[in-house]
Structures are given as C-alpha cells and as structure tokens.
C-alpha cells in the first residue's frame, strides 16, 4: 500500500524550485491514483510553471498552487504518458498518452546499457577476435540512435553503443578505441538487439593518462604562486529563497533535468524601479553533428539536452576547483527513473568576479583620471555528457549587460583509422588515434519582457554611402533598420559584410531621446552547419541552419527541437513553430539565438581539451539614459590608483 505524505514544504514563490518532499509526494499521488505498474519509469519530473500572469502579479502571502509535470514511460507496453499532478490538491490533473514518441534517455539506462553490452555473448566474441579475454575493463558509451529509417528500430527504444578498452582501472580508455564494434541495445527490454563487427583495426599503443597518479611523466610547475580571492566583508549579493539581488540586478533561479539552470524574471533597478528585461531564459537545445562519413561516426549527432538532459548530468561542484572566492552553492532536486528524489549537491555556483576596467578617462590637459573597476555576478553549472564536459555561465554586469557563455572541455571522441591509415574527416592527435571534426550548436530561448510584455525585434544592417557628391571622400556609412512583422521574416543568419545585428525593443517605452528602449544581441563565435539538407541531423535539428528565430509566445513551444527529439524523424521544433507565421511586432514574443563552435580537432586538445569559450551578450541600447555604471564608486581608499600614475590600474 502506498502512503501519501502531507505537503509540509515551505515555498515562498510560484517559481520556487521543487523540493525532495514535493517530488516524493507527486510520485506517491500518481502511483496511488493511477495504480502504476512497476514497469513505469519516470523520464522527467519538473515544476509545472504557473502562467506568466500569475507569476508577474504574485504578491507575498498570496496562496501558491504547486503542480508537477511528468513524462512517464511504461517499458512493458512501450507507451509514453504526460502527467500533471497538483500537490496543493493532492490529485492528478492530467494523464495522457503521447503516441509515437520516445522520452529522453534516463541516467539509469546509461549504466544498465553498459552492463548489458559487456555481458552480451556476441560482444564478448567480438572482443576475443581482438585478443581481449574479458570485458571488465571495457568502456561502453551509449549514444542516442537518432533516426536513419532502419525498419527494425521502428517503435523501439534504441541506443547505439561504441566502446574503448582500458588497460587498468583508472586508465584513460579513450586512448584505445575499439572502432569496428557497434552494439544496438533495446532500452525497454534492456537487451542487446545485435552487435555489428566491421573488422579488427589496429589499436593505438600510446596512453593518454592526464593525472599524476597514472602518469609519472607529469611534473607540476613549481613557479605558480598562490592567487587568493578574498571578500573580508562577504559578497555583495543577497539571497531570499530563489531570488537573487546584486548591484541593481534581480532574478530567480530554477533547475530542470533537460535544460539545467533556468533564470526567471530578470530585471535591473533604474531610477528606483526594477525594469523587467527577460521573463525566462535557458538553454533550449544543444546539438553536436560529427563530420565523418565512415560507419563508426556517420550517425553521431547527439542532442545533448533533448536526448540526454543537461540537468540530470550536472556535476557536484567543489570550492577551489570549479569556483573561487566567496561562493554560494545551490542544490538541484530531480527525480530518478523510479521516481525517487535525487539531489545533486552544489549543482549551481554563484559568485562575484573582478572584471578589469569598467570605464576610464584621463583628461590630458589637467591630468585628472577617473577609473572604475568592473565587477560581474556569475551563476553557473557544469555537466558531463559522455566524453565531453560543458560549463554554462550567466554573467551580470554593472553596466546592464547580460552575458551567456559556454565552456567546452573534457575528452574528444576518438576512433582508429581504416586501412589507409589516415582520414580527411579528423586529426591524428596521437599515433594511430583519430579525433573526428565536429560542431557544437547551442540554442538559447529568451522569453523577453523588455519594460513590459509586448516587444519587437529590429534588424539593422550597415550600408556604405554611394560614391559621389554626398560622399566626397568615399568613407561614409550609415545603419538601415527594419522591424520584423512576422515569424518567417525573422528567420535570419549573421552577415559580416553588412554587420547585421538584432535588437529587442519596446515601442511603448521611450527613452529620453524619444526612441524605443532596447537590448541588442552581441554575437561572439558562430558558424553554420556543413551537413546537407537531406542529412538526418538537419531534418531533426533544422534550427541550426539559422542564428535567429523570433516566435509569438506559446507556453507549449519550449525547445528548438520539440518536446521529444529522441529518435524523432524530424520536422519538429523551431522550423515547425514558425510555419504559423504569426505576427511578432509589438507582441508577447520569444527570441531564440543559436551559436555554434566549429571544432577542427588538434593534438593540443589531447588527452584533455583545454577549455574553449563561446558566448553572446545582451547589451542595453537606449534602455538607459546614459551609462548605468556611472554610479559605481571609485576604487577603495586602500587602492594605490593615483590621478597622475594610473597605468597599473588598467587591467
């Protein structure tokens, strides 16, 4: 008999993260009311967010209606369900079968998949062909199978597993790929469907161990002096529940198994009033297309958020390693596939960083110097998806700028060469070891509320003034702008020749020069895919063909690849959303920005890849009546900055 515990959690806001007892209670409620079979797995347990109007009009001590959204998979009947459970009312509000979809791969499936492959007689036979007598030291990485029109996979929940060999327990097995062996696993039955053996290849012989306990050749540098970050009076931010306030900024944080860190109700205090900028901001999807044509890698195009879940793969962070200084950590509460609450300790890190010069000017006539240090607040999380590690950082600056940065590190996906001993699709990073060229595309969903719910997006391109009498020295240029009217107009790519930019504006809120207030997207590194339109990855992740989409707000449109990208044939997500071609001028809109990292692999990326950084910013353009960081105080009295000798302050 299932017992229902009382809901005795204290939550102070509709967007407060789920607690362990809320997860447990919601699972108890649905198990009891629906009589769930033990074969049912909980693919996702998240807070069911209340409507915008409810959240934005919420006042302290207002009643809070708490609901939980679930995706469930019955592994016996192979059916997927969506459910909404009211914790407040202790009942199930919705329970609906969703046909022809596959939920994300669950964390427990990763572990079980490796075990079942290593115990497979066909797999063991393939190992013996390579002189490997047992599978104890074999690493098996389950990859999503994607969709490649394989008839025997229809209706099944499939993982495509590839493997490597370790020489000892703490060895880096990615140095020894067993290219040639591919195992297909039915995750519902947790059985090996088949093992494909494409022939024995020569295994590289060079190890790639990267920590001193396993590599005696590593001699640490001895000239690195301590670098300490201290804040004797503590940090400048304050925390009330999940509300964070810092330097005129305020926002709330949340965490989901798919997106990881989510930020809500981001605003900046100006003239004594908090002005809203974004209602909700999070990673929407991340896709990694690999660029090799051979059997070993031509189906690799991981949808890391939609197929695996960045949040469920989050790391527990450690002071002095992942974050420095006065750190505030937050735990993330999720549920495992059995519906048991799972808490990731220290999943989110919050801290301040010095960021060099904020602004400065030297009056060369009087030698008077004014300089201000820049400081930023950073909230972040890190996750490990198989061989790769990703850090997601949201930084708030004193001048009203908001930055999103992804840090890419970890291990390259490795393989061996065919009989030719080379590949044009990768780099030989160590003798006999190939690292395939690939790309990483990150899409961020930005639900804008710039000074209100109704916003627009303006595209600006710079043009050269034609040569002639109006341009006597042929040097003049000027910007030309247009406002997107419909969704299909706003499907755009970056363009360097015109310095194309996009600005979110509010026509109903004018600044002191009578212009609509705005925030501009400031791109960093970016690229476009090289896969053809006929490629599976383009059919399933068509959003990567463009850098910008703008859609009319719809609470059901949350992800650039749709709700269920795992094994989906394609055609869902952003390309589908914009087919409606809804009006987006002076409407409640969502801005979707995609940035891409183009990775031509190199030996210096091995055995562990030095961090690569990719980012974009949202920068105020006419949102404020001047520099909002003008009121940042001068450096402290203890500083040695002087009006006549200031060079040492310029970092």
C-alpha positions as CSV (number, residue, x, y, z in Angstrom):
1,X,0.0,0.0,0.0
2,X,1.3,3.5,-0.9
3,X,1.1,6.1,1.8
4,X,0.6,9.8,0.9
5,X,2.7,12.2,3.0
6,X,1.5,15.6,3.7
7,X,2.9,18.5,1.8
8,X,4.7,20.5,4.5
9,X,7.3,22.3,2.4
10,X,7.7,26.0,2.7
11,X,7.9,27.7,-0.7
12,X,7.7,31.5,-1.0
13,X,7.1,31.9,-4.7
14,X,5.4,30.1,-7.6
15,X,8.8,29.6,-9.2
16,X,10.5,28.2,-6.1
17,X,12.4,25.0,-7.2
18,X,10.9,21.6,-6.3
19,X,11.9,20.1,-3.0
20,X,12.6,16.5,-2.3
21,X,9.4,16.0,-0.4
22,X,7.4,17.6,-3.3
23,X,9.0,15.1,-5.7
24,X,8.2,12.2,-3.4
25,X,4.6,13.4,-2.8
26,X,3.8,13.9,-6.5
27,X,5.1,10.4,-7.3
28,X,3.1,8.9,-4.4
29,X,-0.1,10.7,-5.7
30,X,0.2,9.4,-9.3
31,X,1.2,5.9,-8.2
32,X,-1.9,5.7,-6.0
33,X,-4.4,7.3,-8.2
34,X,-3.3,5.6,-11.5
35,X,-2.2,2.3,-10.0
36,X,1.1,2.5,-11.9
37,X,2.8,-0.8,-12.8
38,X,6.4,-1.2,-11.6
39,X,7.4,-1.2,-15.2
40,X,6.7,2.5,-15.4
41,X,9.7,4.8,-15.4
42,X,9.8,8.5,-14.7
43,X,11.7,10.1,-17.6
44,X,11.2,13.6,-16.3
45,X,9.9,15.3,-13.1
46,X,9.8,19.1,-13.2
47,X,8.0,22.0,-11.7
48,X,4.8,22.9,-13.7
49,X,5.3,26.6,-14.1
50,X,2.3,28.8,-13.5
51,X,1.0,31.2,-16.1
52,X,3.0,34.4,-16.7
53,X,0.1,36.5,-15.4
54,X,0.0,34.5,-12.1
55,X,3.8,34.8,-11.6
56,X,4.1,38.5,-12.5
57,X,1.1,39.5,-10.4
58,X,2.1,37.4,-7.4
59,X,2.4,39.2,-4.0
60,X,3.9,38.0,-0.8
61,X,1.5,35.8,1.2
62,X,-0.7,35.0,-1.9
63,X,-1.7,31.4,-2.0
64,X,0.7,29.3,-4.1
65,X,-0.7,26.5,-6.3
66,X,2.1,23.9,-6.7
67,X,2.0,21.5,-9.7
68,X,4.4,18.9,-11.0
69,X,4.8,17.9,-14.7
70,X,6.0,14.4,-15.5
71,X,6.9,12.4,-18.6
72,X,6.4,8.6,-17.9
73,X,7.5,5.6,-19.9
74,X,5.8,2.2,-19.5
75,X,8.6,-0.2,-20.5
76,X,6.2,-3.1,-20.7
77,X,3.5,-1.6,-23.0
78,X,6.1,0.8,-24.6
79,X,3.8,3.8,-24.1
80,X,4.7,7.3,-23.1
81,X,2.5,9.5,-20.9
82,X,2.4,13.1,-19.8
83,X,1.0,13.9,-16.4
84,X,0.3,17.0,-14.3
85,X,0.0,16.4,-10.5
86,X,-1.4,19.0,-8.2
87,X,0.5,18.9,-4.9
88,X,-1.9,21.5,-3.5
89,X,-5.0,19.4,-4.2
90,X,-3.3,16.0,-4.0
91,X,-4.7,14.7,-7.2
92,X,-3.7,14.1,-10.9
93,X,-4.9,16.9,-13.1
94,X,-3.8,15.3,-16.4
95,X,-2.7,11.9,-17.5
96,X,-2.5,11.5,-21.3
97,X,-0.8,9.0,-23.6
98,X,1.5,10.7,-26.2
99,X,1.8,8.3,-29.2
100,X,4.9,7.7,-31.4
101,X,7.5,9.5,-29.2
102,X,10.5,8.4,-27.2
103,X,11.4,10.2,-24.0
104,X,14.9,11.2,-23.2
105,X,17.5,8.5,-22.2
106,X,17.4,8.2,-18.4
107,X,20.5,8.2,-16.3
108,X,19.9,4.7,-15.0
109,X,19.6,3.5,-18.6
110,X,23.2,4.6,-19.3
111,X,24.5,2.5,-16.5
112,X,22.4,-0.5,-17.4
113,X,23.2,-0.3,-21.1
114,X,26.9,-0.6,-20.4
115,X,26.4,-3.6,-18.2
116,X,24.2,-5.5,-20.7
117,X,26.5,-4.9,-23.6
118,X,29.6,-6.1,-21.7
119,X,27.7,-9.3,-20.8
120,X,26.5,-10.0,-24.3
121,X,27.9,-13.2,-25.9
122,X,28.1,-11.5,-29.3
123,X,30.1,-8.6,-27.8
124,X,32.4,-11.0,-25.9
125,X,33.0,-12.9,-29.1
126,X,34.0,-9.6,-30.9
127,X,36.4,-8.8,-28.1
128,X,38.1,-12.2,-28.3
129,X,38.7,-11.6,-32.0
130,X,40.8,-8.7,-30.8
131,X,42.6,-10.7,-28.1
132,X,40.6,-9.4,-25.2
133,X,39.5,-12.2,-23.0
134,X,37.1,-10.4,-20.7
135,X,35.0,-7.2,-20.7
136,X,35.9,-6.0,-17.2
137,X,38.0,-3.0,-18.5
138,X,35.8,-2.2,-21.4
139,X,34.2,1.2,-21.5
140,X,30.8,1.3,-23.3
141,X,29.3,4.7,-24.2
142,X,25.6,4.5,-25.1
143,X,24.8,7.1,-27.9
144,X,21.4,8.0,-28.9
145,X,20.5,6.1,-32.1
146,X,19.0,9.1,-33.9
147,X,16.8,8.3,-36.9
148,X,18.1,6.7,-40.0
149,X,15.0,4.9,-41.3
150,X,16.0,1.5,-40.0
151,X,12.9,-0.7,-40.2
152,X,13.8,-3.0,-37.3
153,X,14.2,0.1,-35.0
154,X,10.6,1.4,-35.6
155,X,8.7,1.6,-32.3
156,X,11.7,0.5,-30.3
157,X,13.8,2.5,-27.8
158,X,17.3,2.1,-29.1
159,X,20.8,3.1,-28.1
160,X,23.9,2.7,-30.3
161,X,26.8,1.8,-28.1
162,X,30.5,2.2,-29.0
163,X,33.4,1.1,-26.9
164,X,37.0,1.5,-25.8
165,X,39.5,-0.5,-23.7
166,X,41.2,0.5,-20.5
167,X,44.5,-1.2,-19.6
168,X,43.8,-0.7,-15.8
169,X,41.0,0.6,-13.7
170,X,42.0,4.3,-13.7
171,X,43.3,4.3,-17.2
172,X,42.0,6.8,-19.9
173,X,40.3,4.3,-22.2
174,X,39.6,6.9,-24.8
175,X,43.2,6.3,-25.9
176,X,42.3,2.8,-27.1
177,X,39.1,2.9,-29.3
178,X,37.7,-0.5,-30.4
179,X,36.5,1.0,-33.7
180,X,34.7,-1.7,-35.6
181,X,32.4,-2.9,-32.8
182,X,28.9,-1.3,-32.6
183,X,26.2,-2.7,-30.3
184,X,22.5,-1.8,-30.6
185,X,20.5,-2.1,-27.4
186,X,16.8,-2.2,-26.9
187,X,16.5,0.0,-23.8
188,X,12.9,-1.1,-22.9
189,X,13.9,-4.7,-22.8
190,X,17.4,-3.9,-21.8
191,X,18.7,-6.4,-24.3
192,X,21.4,-6.3,-26.9
193,X,19.5,-6.4,-30.2
194,X,22.6,-7.0,-32.3
195,X,26.3,-6.5,-32.4
196,X,27.9,-5.3,-35.6
197,X,31.6,-6.1,-36.2
198,X,33.2,-4.2,-39.1
199,X,36.5,-5.9,-38.7
200,X,39.6,-5.7,-36.4
201,X,41.5,-2.5,-36.6
202,X,44.9,-1.7,-35.2
203,X,44.5,-0.3,-31.7
204,X,46.8,2.7,-30.8
205,X,49.5,2.0,-28.3
206,X,50.1,5.4,-26.7
207,X,48.5,6.0,-23.3
208,X,46.7,9.3,-22.6
209,X,46.7,9.5,-18.8
210,X,46.3,13.0,-17.5
211,X,46.6,13.0,-13.8
212,X,49.8,12.3,-11.9
213,X,48.7,9.1,-10.1
214,X,48.5,7.4,-13.5
215,X,51.2,9.4,-15.4
216,X,54.7,9.7,-13.8
217,X,55.9,11.9,-16.6
218,X,53.8,14.8,-15.3
219,X,55.9,17.2,-13.3
220,X,54.0,20.0,-11.9
221,X,55.2,23.6,-12.4
222,X,56.8,25.0,-9.3
223,X,56.7,28.7,-10.1
224,X,53.0,29.2,-9.6
225,X,52.4,31.5,-6.6
226,X,49.1,31.4,-4.7
227,X,46.3,33.6,-6.1
228,X,43.7,34.2,-3.4
229,X,40.3,35.9,-3.8
230,X,39.0,37.3,-0.6
231,X,36.0,39.3,0.3
232,X,36.5,40.2,4.0
233,X,33.0,41.7,4.3
234,X,31.4,38.9,2.4
235,X,29.8,39.0,-1.1
236,X,27.6,41.9,-2.3
237,X,24.7,39.7,-3.4
238,X,21.7,38.8,-1.2
239,X,19.5,35.6,-1.5
240,X,15.9,35.3,-0.5
241,X,14.6,31.8,-1.3
242,X,15.4,31.5,-5.0
243,X,15.5,35.3,-5.5
244,X,19.0,36.8,-6.0
245,X,19.7,40.5,-5.9
246,X,23.0,42.1,-6.8
247,X,24.1,45.6,-8.0
248,X,20.6,46.6,-9.2
249,X,20.0,43.3,-10.8
250,X,17.4,40.8,-9.6
251,X,16.4,37.4,-10.8
252,X,15.2,34.0,-9.7
253,X,16.9,30.7,-10.5
254,X,15.5,27.2,-11.2
255,X,16.8,23.9,-12.5
256,X,15.3,21.2,-14.8
257,X,16.6,17.8,-15.8
258,X,16.6,18.8,-19.5
259,X,17.8,22.5,-19.5
260,X,19.8,22.6,-16.3
261,X,19.9,26.2,-15.0
262,X,16.9,28.3,-15.7
263,X,16.7,32.1,-14.9
264,X,13.4,33.9,-14.4
265,X,12.1,37.5,-14.0
266,X,15.5,39.2,-14.8
267,X,15.3,42.9,-14.1
268,X,17.5,45.9,-13.4
269,X,16.7,48.7,-11.0
270,X,16.7,52.1,-12.7
271,X,15.6,55.4,-11.0
272,X,14.2,53.4,-8.1
273,X,12.2,50.9,-10.1
274,X,13.0,47.4,-11.3
275,X,12.6,47.3,-15.0
276,X,12.0,43.8,-16.5
277,X,14.2,42.5,-19.2
278,X,13.6,38.7,-19.5
279,X,10.9,36.6,-18.1
280,X,12.6,33.2,-18.7
281,X,16.0,32.3,-20.1
282,X,17.6,28.9,-20.5
283,X,19.4,26.6,-22.9
284,X,16.8,25.2,-25.3
285,X,18.8,22.6,-27.1
286,X,22.4,21.6,-27.9
287,X,23.3,19.5,-31.0
288,X,26.7,18.1,-31.9
289,X,27.0,16.9,-35.5
290,X,30.0,14.9,-36.3
291,X,31.6,15.3,-39.8
292,X,32.9,11.8,-40.7
293,X,31.4,9.6,-43.4
294,X,32.5,6.2,-42.1
295,X,30.3,3.7,-40.3
296,X,31.9,4.5,-36.9
297,X,30.9,8.1,-36.8
298,X,28.4,9.0,-39.5
299,X,25.4,8.5,-37.2
300,X,26.8,10.6,-34.4
301,X,24.8,13.8,-33.8
302,X,24.0,14.0,-30.2
303,X,21.1,16.2,-29.0
304,X,22.6,16.6,-25.6
305,X,19.7,18.5,-24.0
306,X,16.7,16.8,-25.6
307,X,18.1,13.2,-25.8
308,X,20.1,13.1,-22.5
309,X,19.3,16.1,-20.3
310,X,22.0,18.6,-19.3
311,X,20.4,19.0,-15.9
312,X,20.3,15.3,-15.0
313,X,24.0,15.1,-15.9
314,X,25.1,18.0,-13.8
315,X,28.2,17.8,-11.6
316,X,28.5,18.5,-7.9
317,X,30.9,21.5,-7.8
318,X,33.8,21.9,-5.4
319,X,35.2,25.1,-3.8
320,X,38.6,26.0,-5.1
321,X,38.2,23.7,-8.2
322,X,35.1,24.8,-10.1
323,X,34.6,28.2,-8.4
324,X,36.8,30.6,-6.5
325,X,36.1,33.3,-3.9
326,X,33.0,33.8,-1.7
327,X,30.8,31.1,-3.2
328,X,27.1,30.4,-2.7
329,X,26.1,26.9,-3.8
330,X,22.6,25.7,-4.5
331,X,21.5,22.0,-4.7
332,X,19.4,20.7,-7.6
333,X,16.5,18.4,-6.8
334,X,15.4,16.0,-9.5
335,X,13.9,12.5,-9.6
336,X,15.4,9.3,-10.8
337,X,13.7,6.9,-13.2
338,X,12.0,5.1,-10.3
339,X,10.5,8.4,-9.0
340,X,12.9,8.6,-6.1
341,X,14.1,12.2,-5.3
342,X,17.7,12.7,-6.3
343,X,19.6,15.7,-5.1
344,X,22.7,16.9,-6.8
345,X,24.7,18.7,-4.1
346,X,26.3,22.1,-5.1
347,X,24.9,21.8,-8.7
348,X,24.7,25.6,-9.1
349,X,27.5,28.1,-8.3
350,X,27.0,31.8,-7.5
351,X,29.9,34.2,-7.1
352,X,31.3,37.7,-7.9
353,X,34.3,38.3,-10.2
354,X,36.5,41.3,-10.8
355,X,36.4,42.1,-14.5
356,X,39.1,44.7,-15.1
357,X,38.3,48.2,-16.2
358,X,34.6,49.2,-16.2
359,X,35.2,52.6,-17.6
360,X,38.0,55.2,-17.5
361,X,39.1,58.6,-18.9
362,X,42.2,60.7,-18.5
363,X,41.9,64.4,-19.1
364,X,45.3,65.0,-20.7
365,X,45.0,68.8,-20.1
366,X,44.5,68.5,-16.3
367,X,45.9,65.0,-15.8
368,X,42.7,64.2,-13.9
369,X,41.9,60.5,-14.0
370,X,38.6,58.8,-13.3
371,X,38.6,55.0,-13.4
372,X,36.1,52.4,-12.2
373,X,36.6,48.7,-11.7
374,X,34.1,46.4,-13.4
375,X,32.6,43.5,-11.4
376,X,30.2,40.8,-12.5
377,X,28.0,38.3,-10.9
378,X,28.2,34.8,-12.3
379,X,25.8,31.9,-11.8
380,X,26.7,28.6,-13.4
381,X,26.6,24.9,-13.6
382,X,28.7,22.2,-15.2
383,X,27.7,18.8,-16.7
384,X,29.4,15.8,-18.2
385,X,27.8,14.2,-21.3
386,X,29.8,11.1,-22.0
387,X,33.3,12.2,-23.1
388,X,32.6,16.0,-23.1
389,X,32.2,18.4,-20.3
390,X,30.3,21.7,-20.6
391,X,30.0,24.7,-18.3
392,X,27.1,27.1,-18.7
393,X,27.7,30.6,-17.2
394,X,25.3,33.6,-17.0
395,X,27.1,36.8,-16.1
396,X,25.5,40.1,-15.0
397,X,27.5,43.3,-15.4
398,X,27.1,46.6,-13.6
399,X,26.5,48.4,-16.9
400,X,23.3,46.4,-17.6
401,X,25.0,43.9,-19.9
402,X,24.0,40.2,-19.6
403,X,26.3,37.5,-21.0
404,X,25.8,33.8,-21.7
405,X,29.0,31.8,-22.0
406,X,29.6,28.1,-22.6
407,X,32.9,26.5,-21.7
408,X,33.8,23.3,-23.6
409,X,36.3,20.9,-22.2
410,X,36.7,17.2,-21.5
411,X,37.6,14.4,-23.9
412,X,37.5,14.2,-27.7
413,X,35.5,11.5,-29.3
414,X,38.2,9.1,-30.6
415,X,38.5,6.4,-33.2
416,X,41.0,4.5,-35.2
417,X,41.9,4.8,-38.9
418,X,41.0,2.4,-41.6
419,X,43.5,0.6,-43.8
420,X,44.7,3.8,-45.4
421,X,46.0,5.0,-42.0
422,X,44.5,8.4,-42.4
423,X,41.2,10.3,-42.6
424,X,40.3,13.7,-44.1
425,X,37.4,13.9,-41.6
426,X,39.6,14.1,-38.5
427,X,43.0,14.8,-37.0
428,X,45.7,12.4,-35.9
429,X,46.0,13.6,-32.3
430,X,48.4,10.8,-31.2
431,X,50.0,8.0,-33.2
432,X,47.1,6.0,-34.8
433,X,44.4,7.9,-32.9
434,X,41.8,9.9,-34.8
435,X,39.6,12.7,-33.4
436,X,36.7,13.5,-35.7
437,X,35.9,17.1,-36.7
438,X,32.6,18.2,-35.4
439,X,30.5,21.2,-34.4
440,X,28.6,22.2,-31.2
441,X,25.4,24.2,-31.6
442,X,23.7,25.8,-28.6
443,X,20.2,27.4,-28.8
444,X,19.0,29.7,-26.1
445,X,15.4,30.5,-25.6
446,X,14.9,34.1,-24.3
447,X,11.4,35.0,-23.3
448,X,11.6,38.8,-23.4
449,X,9.7,41.3,-21.2
450,X,11.6,44.5,-22.0
451,X,9.8,47.1,-20.0
452,X,6.6,45.1,-20.5
453,X,5.1,42.0,-22.2
454,X,4.9,43.5,-25.7
455,X,8.2,43.6,-27.6
456,X,9.5,43.7,-31.1
457,X,12.8,42.8,-32.9
458,X,14.6,45.3,-35.1
459,X,17.3,44.2,-37.6
460,X,20.0,46.7,-38.5
461,X,22.4,46.5,-41.4
462,X,25.1,49.0,-42.2
463,X,25.4,50.3,-45.8
464,X,28.1,52.4,-47.5
465,X,27.1,55.8,-48.8
466,X,27.4,55.6,-52.6
467,X,30.4,57.4,-54.0
468,X,29.6,60.9,-55.3
469,X,29.0,64.4,-54.2
470,X,27.3,63.4,-51.0
471,X,30.4,61.3,-50.1
472,X,33.4,63.3,-51.3
473,X,36.0,61.1,-49.7
474,X,34.1,57.8,-50.1
475,X,34.2,57.0,-46.4
476,X,30.6,57.4,-45.2
477,X,28.3,54.7,-44.0
478,X,25.1,54.5,-42.0
479,X,22.7,51.9,-40.5
480,X,19.4,50.9,-42.0
481,X,16.8,49.2,-39.8
482,X,13.6,47.3,-40.2
483,X,11.2,45.8,-37.7
484,X,10.2,42.1,-38.2
485,X,6.5,41.8,-38.7
486,X,6.1,38.0,-38.9
487,X,7.9,34.9,-37.7
488,X,9.2,33.9,-41.1
489,X,10.7,37.3,-41.7
490,X,12.7,36.8,-38.5
491,X,14.4,33.5,-39.6
492,X,17.9,35.0,-40.1
493,X,21.6,34.3,-40.1
494,X,24.6,36.6,-39.2
495,X,26.1,38.5,-42.1
496,X,29.6,40.1,-41.7
497,X,29.5,42.2,-44.9
498,X,26.5,44.2,-43.5
499,X,27.4,43.9,-39.8
500,X,23.8,42.6,-39.3
501,X,22.6,43.0,-35.8
502,X,19.3,42.3,-33.9
503,X,17.8,44.5,-31.2
504,X,14.8,43.7,-28.9
505,X,12.8,46.9,-28.4
506,X,9.6,48.1,-26.7
507,X,7.8,50.6,-28.8
508,X,5.6,51.5,-25.9
509,X,8.5,52.6,-23.7
510,X,10.6,55.5,-25.0
511,X,13.9,56.7,-23.6
512,X,14.8,60.4,-23.0
513,X,15.7,60.9,-26.7
514,X,12.2,59.6,-27.6
515,X,13.5,56.3,-29.0
516,X,12.1,52.8,-28.1
517,X,14.2,51.2,-25.3
518,X,16.2,48.3,-26.5
519,X,18.7,45.4,-25.9
520,X,20.9,44.2,-28.6
521,X,22.2,40.7,-29.2
522,X,26.0,40.9,-29.4
523,X,27.3,37.7,-31.1
524,X,30.5,36.0,-30.3
525,X,31.9,33.0,-32.1
526,X,29.5,31.4,-34.5
527,X,29.2,29.1,-37.6
528,X,26.8,27.3,-39.8
529,X,26.4,23.6,-40.3
530,X,28.1,21.7,-43.2
531,X,25.6,18.8,-43.3
532,X,23.3,18.8,-46.3
533,X,19.6,19.4,-46.0
534,X,19.0,15.7,-46.7
535,X,21.1,14.7,-43.6
536,X,19.2,13.3,-40.7
537,X,20.7,15.9,-38.3
538,X,19.3,18.8,-40.4
539,X,15.9,17.2,-40.6
540,X,15.8,16.7,-36.9
541,X,17.6,19.9,-35.8
542,X,16.7,22.3,-38.6
543,X,17.1,25.2,-36.3
544,X,20.9,25.1,-36.6
545,X,20.6,26.5,-40.2
546,X,19.8,29.9,-38.7
547,X,21.1,32.0,-35.9
548,X,17.9,33.8,-35.1
549,X,14.2,33.0,-34.7
550,X,11.5,35.1,-33.2
551,X,8.2,33.5,-32.3
552,X,5.0,34.6,-30.7
553,X,4.9,33.3,-27.1
554,X,3.3,29.9,-26.7
555,X,3.9,28.0,-23.4
556,X,4.0,24.7,-25.3
557,X,6.9,25.8,-27.5
558,X,9.8,25.4,-25.2
559,X,12.5,23.6,-27.2
560,X,14.2,24.2,-30.5
561,X,13.8,20.6,-31.5
562,X,10.4,20.0,-30.0
563,X,9.4,18.0,-26.8
564,X,10.7,14.6,-27.9
565,X,13.7,14.7,-30.2
566,X,14.9,11.2,-29.2
567,X,14.6,9.0,-32.3
568,X,12.3,11.6,-33.9
569,X,12.1,11.6,-37.7
570,X,12.4,15.4,-37.8
571,X,10.3,18.4,-38.7
572,X,9.5,19.5,-35.2
573,X,10.7,22.4,-33.1
574,X,11.5,25.9,-34.4
575,X,11.1,25.2,-38.2
576,X,7.6,23.9,-37.4
577,X,6.8,26.7,-35.0
578,X,7.4,29.5,-37.5
579,X,5.3,27.8,-40.2
580,X,2.3,29.5,-38.5
581,X,3.9,32.9,-39.5
582,X,2.3,34.7,-36.6
583,X,2.6,38.4,-36.0
584,X,5.5,39.3,-33.8
585,X,5.6,43.1,-33.9
586,X,4.5,44.6,-30.5
587,X,3.5,41.2,-29.2
588,X,4.5,38.8,-26.4
589,X,7.5,37.3,-28.2
590,X,10.3,34.8,-27.6
591,X,13.8,35.3,-29.1
592,X,15.8,32.2,-29.9
593,X,19.5,32.6,-30.6
594,X,21.9,29.9,-31.8
595,X,25.6,30.0,-31.5
596,X,28.0,27.4,-33.0
597,X,31.5,26.2,-32.2
598,X,33.3,24.8,-35.2
599,X,35.9,22.3,-33.9
600,X,38.6,21.2,-36.2
601,X,40.4,18.9,-33.8
602,X,44.1,19.4,-32.9
603,X,46.8,17.4,-31.0
604,X,46.7,20.1,-28.2
605,X,43.2,19.0,-27.4
606,X,44.5,15.7,-26.2
607,X,44.4,14.0,-23.7
608,X,42.1,16.6,-22.1
609,X,40.9,19.5,-24.1
610,X,41.9,23.0,-22.9
611,X,38.7,25.0,-22.3
612,X,37.2,26.6,-25.4
613,X,34.9,29.6,-24.8
614,X,31.9,30.6,-26.8
615,X,29.4,33.4,-25.8
616,X,27.0,36.1,-26.7
617,X,25.8,39.2,-24.8
618,X,22.6,41.1,-24.4
619,X,23.7,44.7,-24.3
620,X,21.5,47.7,-23.5
621,X,21.0,50.1,-26.5
622,X,18.9,53.1,-25.5
623,X,17.5,51.2,-22.5
624,X,19.1,53.7,-20.1
625,X,19.5,57.5,-20.2
626,X,23.3,57.2,-20.3
627,X,26.0,54.9,-18.7
628,X,24.2,53.0,-15.9
629,X,27.6,52.2,-14.3
630,X,28.3,55.9,-13.7
631,X,27.4,55.5,-10.0
632,X,29.9,52.6,-9.4
633,X,32.2,54.0,-6.6
634,X,35.8,54.9,-7.1
635,X,38.3,52.2,-6.2
636,X,38.6,51.8,-2.4
637,X,40.8,54.1,-0.3
638,X,43.3,51.3,0.1
639,X,43.9,51.3,-3.7
640,X,47.1,52.7,-5.0
641,X,45.5,54.2,-8.1
642,X,46.6,57.9,-8.4
643,X,45.5,60.6,-10.8
644,X,49.0,61.1,-12.1
645,X,50.1,57.5,-12.2
646,X,47.4,55.1,-13.2
647,X,49.0,52.6,-15.6
648,X,48.9,49.8,-13.0
649,X,45.2,50.1,-12.7
650,X,44.5,49.3,-16.3
651,X,43.9,45.6,-16.1
